[in-house]
Amino acid sequence: GAGVSQSPSNKVTEKGKDVELRCDPISGHTALYWYRQSLGQGLEFLIYFQGNSAPDKSGLPSDRFSAERTGGSVSTLTIQRTQQEDSAVYLCASSPVTWETQYFGPGTRLLVL
Amino acid sequence: EDQVTQSPEALRLQEGESSSLNCSYTVSGLRGLFWYRQDPGKGPEFLFTLYSAGEEKEKERLKATLTKKESFLHITAPKPEDSATYLCAVQASGGANNLFFGTGTRLTVIP
């Protein structure tokens, strides 16, 4: 079946602009996660959604970052007033339920000039 | 604080030369330890999940083992197509349900 998909695959933006990154999880997966992977760094957890519960935002680095998940499926990660240090690969993952294996999408490569 | 350390950072092997990658972890209650493979420009690809000390999983030339403090990914007779970055991650039994990742081991297998 189809895996996790993310769009766009690449995004170049100017400092100070807002960006939206999209994630389509595997159909039927109730848990959805966003991670960030910076050059030379491990994957860093950002935010987690489980069903209709309030999201776990404990990994968001600043209030410029926000995410929503509509209808328990598609998720959008928004970064407002982008900074150069936001340049990274943003990865989305989904799992059938919270504690099961997470399957990752191909990522969105964000470059802030 | 949860911590995952992978070693070595990089490893070059001749084709057919077996070796092991190490993942040491500190976590307040382990729910699961995960191994992923990541090719350049792609997202991590799931390999194995291990839940308890003594558990072993195998897939083709790869074998993952788990103790109370570390996990090993053994690669037997590697081929050039095994070249990738191998990521280890832990999921704690309490608190957030996210994965906590190490920085990976970059494996290069030379023909």
Contacts between the chains, C-beta under 8 A, distances in Angstrom:
chain1	res1	chain2	res2	distance
A	4	B	43	7.5
A	31	B	97	7.2
A	33	B	98	6.0
A	33	B	99	7.7
A	35	B	98	7.8
A	35	B	99	7.9
A	35	B	101	7.9
A	40	B	103	7.4
A	41	B	103	6.7
A	42	B	4	7.5
A	42	B	87	7.6
A	42	B	101	4.1
A	42	B	102	5.7
A	42	B	103	4.4
A	42	B	104	6.9
A	43	B	44	7.5
A	43	B	87	7.3
A	43	B	89	7.5
A	43	B	99	7.3
A	43	B	101	4.2
A	44	B	101	7.9
A	45	B	96	7.1
A	45	B	98	3.8
A	45	B	99	7.1
A	45	B	100	7.3
A	48	B	96	6.6
A	48	B	97	6.1
A	48	B	98	5.6
A	50	B	97	7.3
A	56	B	96	5.4
A	56	B	97	7.3
A	56	B	98	7.6
A	58	B	96	5.7
A	59	B	96	7.6
A	59	B	98	6.7
A	91	B	43	5.5
A	91	B	44	7.4
A	98	B	97	4.5
A	99	B	31	5.9
A	99	B	32	7.2
A	99	B	91	7.0
A	99	B	97	6.5
A	101	B	34	6.9
A	101	B	46	5.6
A	101	B	49	5.5
A	102	B	34	7.6
A	102	B	46	7.6
A	102	B	99	6.2
A	103	B	46	6.1
A	104	B	36	7.5
A	104	B	43	3.8
A	104	B	44	4.7
A	104	B	45	7.5
A	104	B	46	7.8
A	105	B	43	5.2
A	106	B	42	5.7
A	106	B	43	4.8
A	107	B	42	7.5
A	107	B	43	5.1
